[in-house]
Amino acid sequence: MAALATGGATPSDGATSFQRKVPASSRLAAIAGTRPSVRHGQLLLSSGLPSLDCVLGGGLAVGTLLLIEEDKYGIYSNLLFKYFLAEGIVCGHNLFVASAKEDPADILKELPAPLFDDVHKNQVDEKETAIKSKQESQESMKIAWRYQNLPKMEVSPAASARFGHYYDVSKTVSPELLKSIKWHRFFLPEEMSLHPEIKTCNMTCGYTRLLQSIQRIIYQEGFDGSYPQKKQKNILRIGIQSLGSVLWGDDICCADNPEDIYSLTKFLYVLRGLLRMSLSACIITVPAHLIQNKAIMERVTNLSDTVVGLESFIGSERETNPLYKDYQGLIHVHQIPRLNSLICDVSGTKDLAFRLKRKLFTIERLHLPPDLSDTVSRSSKQDLAESTKLLSSGCGAMAIGKKHLDF
């Protein structure tokens, strides 16, 4: 009777009468390119950058929104945007690409090429490890003992991760791979020419048309989680480029008191509702440095799930600063969602920087070398001491202090 009550096998079958009930999340894990989180049970997908997945607690949860605050020239934020879409192509996910300045077809043609050859990746890792060990051996005699006890710096924080893929930014994805996936486009100039201008609920026409397109794809293509899917389950990756810019018909980047001050926040509110009820994930890039009213940016942050800001060194004093010679900019994790828990899953460090190598784009812990070489002049050390004062509060954990130690 116990075996029948618990749904287990009888003792005559050679098994115990009690069996562990299979959770529902294990069935969701069958979707390609996803895995359930061991922390909060939500289904995760990769952002396309394994090091970013490590920072965000394992990846992006399905049904959430990732907001990228663009760097000043939009170079590296556009690269993260392409990584997200490229990962969807490799995993066989459906794509929805929306833009107001670039044709979505041209965006897909410029996606980085995946590195399927594991031997090539192992050779790259071995080469970087050899260079790192050589540098450590050269500096072991001139670095202070307290620095030797610090955790070792990783060339790639997620080099050992098996979730997500690696991409070569020097090459573009092959046309054959693009033809193997299903994608949808939204190019604002085309939409405005095909449909009359409409404006509802104090929302600009571009935002209204975009919400209608996303809603139609979710319902018609079977991504609505409220109803059982008749075909095999898949993920819809939504990418929206430079939302909030003037090209979208919004004026939040032009005035302190814009006419449609709540247009963008209403769009995000409705979009999150669509994401929560569907098997989809969205990435949005926003020119936060152009939004003059900071209260608007705070509302945008509160209406997003994950918020990551990029600070490029191009055109700033840090570009020529010897402390940052190995990096191209800083990355700030402003917000991580709290899913099925009271606290969010954050990485072990807040000092993060990104580096663009010849082929790879990685996020690493910010490591400020103590530069204790005898060949460095006293004037250079004075410059280093002054440059440490330029560190922000989030990236100055290794340079806090009023005096520069001179060994």
C-alpha positions in Angstrom: 0.0 0.0 0.0 2.9 2.3 0.7 4.3 1.7 -2.7 1.0 2.6 -4.3 0.5 5.7 -2.2 3.8 7.2 -3.1 3.9 6.1 -6.7 7.1 4.1 -6.1 8.0 0.6 -7.2 7.1 -2.5 -5.2 9.8 -4.5 -3.4 9.4 -7.3 -5.9 10.7 -4.9 -8.6 14.1 -4.8 -6.8 13.8 -1.1 -5.9 12.9 0.8 -2.8 9.2 1.7 -2.2 10.0 5.4 -1.9 11.3 7.5 -4.8 12.2 11.1 -5.1 9.6 13.2 -6.9 11.0 14.8 -10.0 10.6 18.6 -9.8 9.0 20.5 -12.6 12.1 22.5 -13.2 13.9 19.4 -14.5 11.4 19.3 -17.4 12.2 22.9 -18.3 15.9 22.1 -18.4 15.2 20.1 -21.6 15.1 23.4 -23.5 18.3 23.9 -25.5 20.7 26.5 -24.1 19.1 26.7 -20.7 19.7 25.2 -17.2 17.9 25.5 -13.9 19.5 27.6 -11.2 20.6 25.7 -8.1 20.0 28.8 -6.0 16.4 29.9 -6.8 15.2 27.2 -9.2 14.5 29.6 -12.1 15.5 28.6 -15.6 18.7 30.4 -16.7 20.1 31.2 -20.1 23.5 32.5 -21.0 24.1 36.2 -21.9 26.7 35.1 -24.5 29.6 36.1 -22.3 30.5 33.4 -19.7 32.4 35.9 -17.5 29.2 38.1 -17.3 27.1 35.0 -16.4 29.5 34.4 -13.5 29.0 38.0 -12.3 25.2 37.8 -12.6 25.0 34.6 -10.5 25.0 32.0 -13.3 23.1 33.6 -16.1 19.9 35.5 -17.0 16.7 34.1 -15.7 14.0 33.5 -18.3 11.3 36.1 -18.1 13.6 38.9 -16.9 15.0 42.1 -18.4 18.7 42.9 -18.7 19.4 46.7 -19.0 22.8 47.8 -20.3 23.8 51.4 -19.7 25.7 52.3 -22.8 29.3 53.6 -22.6 30.0 57.0 -24.0 30.5 56.0 -27.6 28.4 52.8 -27.5 31.2 50.5 -28.6 31.3 47.9 -25.8 27.5 48.0 -25.0 26.9 47.2 -28.7 29.3 44.3 -28.3 27.4 42.8 -25.4 24.2 43.3 -27.3 25.7 41.2 -30.2 27.0 38.5 -27.8 23.4 38.0 -26.5 22.0 37.5 -30.0 24.9 35.3 -31.1 24.3 33.0 -28.2 20.7 32.7 -29.3 21.8 31.6 -32.8 24.2 28.9 -31.4 21.5 27.6 -29.0 18.8 27.6 -31.7 16.6 30.2 -29.9 14.2 32.5 -31.8 15.3 36.1 -32.0 13.5 39.4 -32.1 15.8 42.3 -33.0 14.5 45.9 -32.7 16.4 49.0 -33.6 15.8 52.6 -34.7 19.2 53.3 -36.3 20.4 50.1 -37.8 18.7 47.5 -40.0 18.2 44.4 -37.9 19.5 42.3 -40.8 22.8 44.2 -40.8 23.1 43.7 -37.0 22.8 39.9 -37.5 25.4 39.9 -40.2 27.9 41.6 -37.8 27.5 39.1 -35.0 30.7 37.5 -33.8 31.5 34.0 -35.0 31.3 31.2 -32.4 34.3 29.1 -31.5 33.2 25.5 -31.7 36.7 24.1 -31.8 37.5 23.1 -28.2 41.1 22.4 -29.2 41.5 26.1 -30.2 40.0 27.3 -27.0 42.3 25.0 -25.0 45.3 26.4 -26.8 44.2 30.0 -26.1 43.8 29.1 -22.4 47.1 27.3 -22.2 48.9 30.3 -23.8 47.3 32.8 -21.5 48.1 30.6 -18.5 51.8 30.3 -19.6 52.1 34.1 -19.9 50.5 34.6 -16.5 52.8 32.1 -14.8 55.8 33.7 -16.4 54.7 37.2 -15.2 54.1 35.8 -11.7 57.6 34.3 -11.5 59.2 37.5 -12.6 57.3 39.6 -10.0 57.6 37.1 -7.2 60.8 38.7 -5.9 59.6 42.3 -6.0 56.0 42.0 -4.8 55.2 42.4 -1.1 54.3 39.3 0.9 50.8 40.6 1.6 50.0 40.7 -2.1 51.1 37.1 -2.5 48.4 36.0 -0.1 45.7 37.6 -2.1 43.5 35.4 -4.4 45.1 34.8 -7.8 43.9 36.8 -10.7 42.1 34.8 -13.4 42.7 35.5 -17.1 39.1 34.6 -17.6 36.8 34.3 -14.5 34.5 31.7 -16.2 37.2 29.9 -18.2 36.1 26.6 -16.5 32.4 27.2 -17.0 30.6 24.9 -19.4 27.5 27.1 -19.7 27.6 29.5 -22.7 30.0 29.7 -25.6 33.0 31.7 -26.7 33.1 34.0 -29.7 35.7 35.5 -32.0 35.1 39.2 -32.4 37.5 39.4 -35.3 35.1 37.2 -37.4 31.4 37.3 -38.2 28.9 34.6 -38.1 28.5 32.4 -41.2 25.5 32.9 -43.5 24.7 29.2 -43.2 24.3 29.5 -39.4 22.0 32.5 -39.8 19.7 30.6 -42.1 19.3 27.9 -39.6 17.4 30.0 -37.0 14.1 31.9 -37.0 14.2 35.6 -36.3 11.9 38.6 -36.4 12.8 42.2 -37.1 11.5 45.6 -36.0 13.0 48.5 -37.8 11.3 51.7 -36.7 11.6 53.7 -39.9 9.9 50.9 -41.8 7.2 50.5 -39.2 6.5 54.2 -39.3 6.1 54.2 -43.1 3.8 51.2 -43.1 1.5 52.1 -40.3 -0.1 55.4 -39.4 1.2 57.2 -36.4 -0.7 56.3 -33.2 -0.2 57.3 -29.6 -1.9 55.7 -26.7 -1.6 56.1 -22.9 0.9 59.0 -23.2 3.3 56.6 -25.0 5.2 57.5 -28.1 4.3 55.8 -31.4 7.5 53.9 -31.6 7.1 52.3 -28.2 3.5 51.4 -28.9 4.3 49.7 -32.2 7.2 47.9 -30.6 5.0 46.5 -27.8 2.4 45.4 -30.3 5.0 43.5 -32.3 6.5 41.8 -29.2 3.0 40.8 -28.0 2.1 39.4 -31.4 5.2 37.3 -31.6 4.8 35.9 -28.1 1.2 34.9 -28.7 1.4 33.7 -32.3 4.7 31.8 -32.0 3.8 29.9 -28.9 5.9 31.6 -26.3 3.0 32.4 -24.0 3.5 30.5 -20.8 -0.2 30.7 -19.8 -1.1 28.1 -22.4 0.6 24.8 -23.1 2.7 24.8 -26.2 1.7 22.4 -28.9 5.3 22.2 -30.4 8.7 21.8 -28.8 9.5 24.5 -26.3 12.0 27.2 -27.2 13.2 30.5 -26.0 12.6 33.9 -27.5 15.5 36.3 -27.2 14.5 40.0 -27.5 17.1 42.6 -28.3 16.3 46.3 -28.3 19.0 48.7 -29.3 19.5 52.3 -27.9 16.0 52.5 -26.4 15.2 56.1 -25.2 17.3 57.8 -27.8 15.9 60.6 -30.0 15.6 58.1 -32.9 12.8 56.4 -31.0 10.8 59.7 -30.9 11.6 60.2 -27.2 12.9 63.5 -25.8 14.3 62.3 -22.5 17.8 62.8 -23.8 17.2 66.4 -24.9 15.5 68.2 -22.0 15.4 68.1 -18.2 11.6 68.2 -18.3 10.6 66.2 -21.4 7.1 66.2 -22.8 6.6 62.4 -22.5 8.4 62.0 -19.2 6.6 58.7 -18.4 6.7 57.2 -21.9 9.7 55.0 -21.4 8.8 53.9 -17.9 5.3 52.8 -19.1 6.9 50.9 -21.9 9.1 49.0 -19.5 6.2 48.3 -17.2 4.2 46.7 -19.9 7.2 44.8 -21.3 8.0 43.2 -18.0 4.5 41.9 -17.8 4.9 40.3 -21.2 8.2 38.8 -20.2 7.0 37.4 -16.9 4.3 35.3 -18.7 6.4 34.0 -21.5 9.5 31.9 -22.3 11.6 34.9 -23.3 14.4 37.1 -22.1 15.2 40.6 -23.2 18.3 42.8 -23.4 18.0 46.6 -23.8 20.7 49.2 -24.2 20.0 52.7 -23.0 22.2 55.8 -23.5 22.1 56.6 -19.7 24.8 59.3 -20.0 22.5 61.3 -22.3 19.5 61.3 -20.0 19.6 64.6 -18.2 16.9 64.0 -15.7 18.3 61.5 -13.2 14.9 60.8 -11.7 13.9 59.2 -15.0 17.0 56.9 -15.0 16.1 55.8 -11.4 12.7 54.8 -12.5 14.1 52.9 -15.5 16.5 51.1 -13.1 13.6 50.1 -10.7 11.6 48.8 -13.7 14.4 46.6 -14.8 15.6 43.3 -13.4 19.3 43.3 -14.0 21.2 46.6 -14.6 24.8 46.7 -15.8 26.7 49.9 -16.6 29.7 50.2 -18.8 32.3 53.0 -18.3 34.8 53.2 -21.2 38.2 54.8 -20.8 38.1 56.3 -24.3 38.5 60.1 -24.0 39.1 60.1 -20.3 42.1 60.5 -18.0 42.1 56.8 -17.3 42.9 56.0 -20.9 46.5 57.1 -20.4 46.7 56.2 -16.7 49.3 53.4 -16.2 47.0 51.8 -13.6 44.5 50.9 -16.2 46.9 50.0 -19.1 45.5 46.4 -19.3 41.8 47.3 -19.4 39.4 49.2 -21.7 36.9 50.2 -19.1 35.0 49.4 -15.9 31.8 47.5 -15.5 29.3 48.4 -12.7 26.6 46.0 -11.6 23.9 48.3 -10.3 21.1 45.8 -9.7 20.5 42.0 -9.6 17.0 40.6 -9.2 15.9 38.8 -6.1 14.3 35.6 -7.4 12.5 33.3 -4.9 14.9 34.6 -2.2 15.3 37.5 0.2 18.8 38.4 -1.1 20.3 38.5 -4.6 23.1 36.3 -5.9 26.1 38.6 -6.3 29.7 37.8 -7.2 32.5 37.8 -4.7 34.0 41.1 -5.8 32.8 44.6 -6.8 35.9 45.6 -8.6 35.3 44.6 -12.2 36.8 45.7 -15.5 36.5 44.6 -19.1 39.2 43.9 -21.6 39.0 43.5 -25.3 41.7 41.4 -26.7 42.4 40.5 -30.3 39.6 38.0 -30.4 38.0 37.8 -27.0 36.0 40.2 -24.8 36.2 39.3 -21.1 35.2 40.7 -17.8 37.8 40.3 -15.0 38.5 41.4 -11.5 40.2 44.8 -11.5 43.8 44.2 -10.5 45.9 47.2 -9.9 49.6 46.2 -10.0 51.7 47.7 -7.2 54.5 48.7 -9.7 57.4 48.3 -7.4 60.1 47.9 -10.0 63.5 49.5 -9.3 63.5 51.0 -12.8 60.5 53.2 -12.0 61.5 56.7 -11.0 60.3 58.5 -8.0 58.3 60.9 -10.2 56.5 58.0 -11.8 55.5 56.7 -8.4 54.2 60.2 -7.5 52.1 60.1 -10.6 50.8 56.6 -9.6 49.9 58.0 -6.2 48.0 60.8 -7.6 46.2 58.6 -10.1 44.9 56.4 -7.3 42.8 59.3 -6.1 40.9 59.2 -9.3 39.5 55.7 -8.5 35.8 55.6 -7.9 34.4 54.2 -4.7 33.3 51.0 -6.4 36.7 50.3 -7.9 39.0 51.6 -5.2 39.0 48.7 -2.8 42.7 48.0 -3.5 43.8 51.6 -3.5 42.2 52.9 -0.3 44.5 54.9 1.8 46.0 58.4 2.2 49.6 57.4 1.7 51.3 55.5 -1.1 53.6 52.8 0.2 57.1 53.1 -1.2 59.1 49.9 -0.8 
